[in-house]
């Protein structure tokens, strides 16, 4: 009975996270931090049934292609910081951000609003981040703002890794085109299982800065390119 109730609460929170703006989710978590805990307990239960886990994929990919000594990694929407904990065993340092801090691994931030790291959209002089990861974290209706923040904090030619549930994409080519239009190029797309699609992008210069009107148009388009992820009763 307890498991059934927790599963129902997980689905309720999940629906809220996918169908509202990040600011609403942030407010909810601030008012009731147990919501964050309950969601991730339910999420971990879901992970156990998956054939592969995107965090495991990124752990292997990053550790095999980057130096622990010289690589600054950021995990946006990190949950319980599983990526940081796994990569720490190999000497990597990961800066992990999500809606609630755990006082140790995770720093509180609305990743669609302002990530507390240096960098400006107009210049490429203050950025310190080499790799930015979004593992199943493009959740809110304003998810494109997270992509915008990722680009702001990444060094030029920095790596932007995205993992998403494949069923969320009504038009996967349209998704790639949208991400590319805000200053990234696709390096690699893989499907380690039928559940997930993994994208590796690289930050590249924009031909000209995007205006406020440009961003508004792109945000409208983005709402059609990622549908909510809805978990079924088990």
C-alpha positions as CSV (number, residue, x, y, z in Angstrom):
1,X,0.0,0.0,0.0
2,X,2.8,2.4,0.9
3,X,4.6,1.7,-2.4
4,X,1.3,2.3,-4.3
5,X,0.8,5.7,-2.5
6,X,4.4,6.8,-3.2
7,X,4.0,5.8,-6.8
8,X,0.9,7.9,-7.1
9,X,2.6,10.9,-5.5
10,X,5.6,10.5,-7.8
11,X,3.3,10.6,-10.9
12,X,1.5,13.7,-9.5
13,X,4.8,15.6,-8.9
14,X,6.1,14.4,-12.3
15,X,3.1,15.8,-14.1
16,X,3.6,19.2,-12.3
17,X,7.2,19.4,-13.2
18,X,6.6,18.7,-16.9
19,X,3.5,20.9,-17.3
20,X,4.5,24.1,-15.5
21,X,7.3,26.6,-15.7
22,X,10.5,26.0,-13.7
23,X,9.7,29.0,-11.3
24,X,6.5,27.2,-10.2
25,X,8.4,24.0,-9.5
26,X,11.1,25.9,-7.6
27,X,8.5,27.6,-5.5
28,X,6.8,24.3,-4.7
29,X,10.2,22.7,-3.7
30,X,11.1,25.7,-1.5
31,X,7.7,25.6,0.3
32,X,7.9,21.8,0.8
33,X,11.4,20.3,0.3
34,X,10.0,16.8,1.0
35,X,8.4,17.0,-2.5
36,X,11.9,16.9,-4.0
37,X,12.8,13.9,-1.9
38,X,9.6,12.0,-2.7
39,X,10.0,12.7,-6.4
40,X,13.5,11.3,-6.5
41,X,12.6,8.2,-4.4
42,X,10.0,7.5,-7.1
43,X,12.4,8.3,-9.9
44,X,15.0,5.8,-8.5
45,X,12.3,3.1,-8.4
46,X,11.6,3.8,-12.1
47,X,15.3,3.6,-13.0
48,X,15.5,0.1,-11.7
49,X,13.3,-1.1,-14.5
50,X,15.3,0.6,-17.3
51,X,17.6,-1.4,-19.5
52,X,20.2,1.4,-19.4
53,X,20.7,4.6,-17.3
54,X,21.8,7.8,-19.0
55,X,23.9,8.7,-15.9
56,X,25.9,5.5,-16.4
57,X,26.3,6.3,-20.1
58,X,27.6,9.8,-19.4
59,X,29.9,8.5,-16.6
60,X,31.6,6.2,-19.1
61,X,31.6,8.7,-22.0
62,X,33.0,11.7,-20.0
63,X,35.6,9.6,-18.1
64,X,36.9,8.1,-21.4
65,X,37.2,11.3,-23.3
66,X,38.2,14.0,-20.8
67,X,40.9,14.6,-18.2
68,X,39.8,14.7,-14.6
69,X,42.5,17.3,-13.8
70,X,41.5,19.9,-16.4
71,X,37.8,19.4,-17.1
72,X,35.0,21.4,-15.4
73,X,31.7,19.6,-15.6
74,X,28.3,20.9,-14.7
75,X,25.2,18.8,-14.2
76,X,21.9,20.7,-14.6
77,X,18.9,19.2,-13.0
78,X,21.1,16.7,-11.2
79,X,18.6,15.1,-8.9
80,X,20.6,13.3,-6.1
81,X,23.9,14.1,-7.9
82,X,24.4,10.5,-9.1
83,X,26.7,11.7,-12.0
84,X,28.9,13.7,-9.6
85,X,29.1,10.8,-7.2
86,X,30.1,8.3,-9.9
87,X,32.7,10.6,-11.5
88,X,34.2,11.6,-8.2
89,X,35.5,8.0,-7.8
90,X,37.6,8.7,-10.9
91,X,38.9,12.1,-9.7
92,X,36.4,14.4,-11.5
93,X,34.8,17.4,-10.0
94,X,31.2,18.0,-11.0
95,X,29.2,21.1,-10.1
96,X,25.6,19.9,-9.6
97,X,22.5,22.1,-9.6
98,X,18.9,21.4,-8.9
99,X,15.8,23.0,-7.3
100,X,16.8,21.8,-3.8
101,X,20.3,21.7,-2.1
102,X,21.4,18.7,-0.1
103,X,24.0,20.8,1.6
104,X,26.8,18.6,0.2
105,X,26.6,17.6,-3.5
106,X,23.8,19.8,-4.9
107,X,23.6,23.6,-5.1
108,X,20.1,25.1,-5.3
109,X,19.3,26.8,-8.6
110,X,16.4,27.3,-11.1
111,X,18.4,26.0,-14.1
112,X,16.0,27.8,-16.5
113,X,16.6,31.1,-14.8
114,X,20.1,31.8,-13.4
115,X,22.8,29.3,-12.8
116,X,25.3,30.9,-10.4
117,X,28.4,30.6,-12.7
118,X,30.2,33.2,-14.7
119,X,29.6,33.9,-18.4
120,X,27.7,36.3,-20.7
121,X,25.8,35.6,-23.9
122,X,27.5,38.4,-25.7
123,X,31.2,37.5,-24.9
124,X,33.3,34.4,-24.4
125,X,35.8,35.5,-21.9
126,X,34.5,34.5,-18.4
127,X,33.2,31.0,-19.0
128,X,34.9,28.1,-17.0
129,X,32.7,25.1,-18.0
130,X,34.0,22.5,-20.4
131,X,31.1,20.0,-20.3
132,X,27.4,20.6,-19.4
133,X,25.1,17.7,-18.9
134,X,21.2,17.6,-19.0
135,X,20.3,14.0,-18.2
136,X,16.5,13.8,-18.4
137,X,16.2,17.4,-17.0
138,X,14.7,19.4,-19.8
139,X,11.4,19.1,-17.9
140,X,9.6,22.4,-17.5
141,X,7.6,24.2,-20.2
142,X,10.3,26.8,-20.4
143,X,13.1,24.2,-20.9
144,X,14.7,26.2,-23.7
145,X,15.9,28.7,-21.1
146,X,18.0,25.9,-19.6
147,X,19.6,25.4,-23.0
148,X,20.2,29.2,-23.1
149,X,21.8,29.1,-19.7
150,X,24.0,26.1,-20.6
151,X,25.3,28.0,-23.6
152,X,26.0,31.1,-21.4
153,X,28.2,29.2,-19.0
154,X,30.0,27.0,-21.5
155,X,33.3,27.8,-23.1
156,X,33.4,28.2,-26.8
157,X,33.6,24.7,-28.3
158,X,32.4,23.3,-24.9
159,X,30.4,20.1,-24.9
160,X,26.7,20.0,-24.2
161,X,25.3,16.5,-23.5
162,X,21.6,15.9,-23.5
163,X,19.7,12.6,-22.7
164,X,16.0,12.4,-23.1
165,X,13.3,9.8,-23.3
166,X,12.8,9.0,-27.0
167,X,9.0,9.0,-26.8
168,X,9.1,12.7,-25.9
169,X,10.2,13.7,-29.4
170,X,7.4,14.2,-31.9
171,X,10.0,15.6,-34.3
172,X,13.6,14.7,-33.3
173,X,15.1,16.5,-36.3
174,X,13.2,19.6,-35.3
175,X,14.6,19.4,-31.8
176,X,18.2,19.2,-33.2
177,X,17.5,22.1,-35.5
178,X,16.2,24.2,-32.6
179,X,19.2,23.5,-30.4
180,X,21.5,24.2,-33.3
181,X,19.7,27.6,-33.9
182,X,20.7,28.9,-30.5
183,X,24.5,28.4,-31.0
184,X,25.3,24.7,-30.9
185,X,26.2,22.1,-33.5
186,X,25.4,18.4,-33.3
187,X,28.5,16.2,-32.9
188,X,26.8,12.8,-32.3
189,X,23.4,11.3,-31.7
190,X,23.1,7.8,-30.2
191,X,20.3,5.5,-28.9
192,X,21.8,3.2,-26.3
193,X,18.4,1.6,-25.9
194,X,14.9,2.0,-27.2
195,X,14.1,4.2,-24.1
196,X,16.6,7.1,-24.6
197,X,18.3,9.3,-27.1
198,X,21.6,10.8,-26.3
199,X,22.9,14.0,-28.0
200,X,26.3,15.5,-27.9
201,X,26.4,19.1,-29.0
202,X,29.3,21.6,-29.2
203,X,29.0,25.4,-28.6
204,X,29.7,27.4,-31.7
205,X,29.5,31.1,-32.5
206,X,26.2,32.6,-33.6
207,X,26.2,34.5,-36.9
208,X,24.4,37.3,-35.0
209,X,23.0,37.7,-31.5
210,X,19.5,36.5,-30.9
211,X,17.0,39.3,-30.1
212,X,14.3,39.1,-27.4
213,X,11.8,38.6,-30.2
214,X,13.9,35.7,-31.6
215,X,14.0,34.0,-28.2
216,X,10.2,34.4,-27.8
217,X,9.6,32.8,-31.2
218,X,12.0,29.9,-30.4
219,X,10.4,29.3,-27.0
220,X,7.0,29.0,-28.7
221,X,8.4,26.5,-31.1
222,X,10.1,24.6,-28.3
223,X,6.8,23.7,-26.6
224,X,6.0,21.6,-29.7
225,X,9.2,19.7,-29.7
226,X,9.3,18.0,-26.3
227,X,6.2,16.4,-24.9
228,X,5.8,15.6,-21.2
229,X,7.1,12.3,-19.9
230,X,4.3,10.4,-18.3
231,X,5.0,7.3,-16.2
232,X,2.4,4.5,-16.2
233,X,1.2,2.7,-13.1
234,X,3.4,-0.4,-12.4
